[in-house]
Structure formats: C-alpha cells, structure tokens
C-alpha cells in the first residue's frame, strides 16, 4: 500500500516543475507580446504555432492571474 504523503524529494520535484511552468509561461508571454507588436517577427514560426501560443497565453491569463506577477 502506498503512503498518502509525498516524500521530500517528490515535493521538491513538484516545486521545481511549478517554477519551470511559471518561467515557461513568462517566456511564452514575452514571445506572444513580440508577435503582437511586430507581425513580421512571426516569419520564423509556423502561423499555427503563433496562434496556439496566443491562445494559450490568453487562456492562462484568465485562469491563473498568479502567473502574471
């Protein structure tokens, strides 16, 4: 039977993943801001990827304002 408690290592790994997800979102938000301010900057990306990035950032902004400190 498994213990219902997380090990210290598991807690540390979850904390690190959370920090990385926040950093990833911050980077994605910067990229989206660049796309929105300079449409020519999207030339190096497939437009479908740009649209996905915009959609993800917009949804995260509305669902988790803590991501945008």
Secondary structure, DSSP 8 states (H G I E B T S, - for coil): ---SS--HHHHHHHHHHHHHHHHHHHHHHHHHHHHHH-GGGGGGS-HHHHHHHHHHHHHHHHH-GGG--
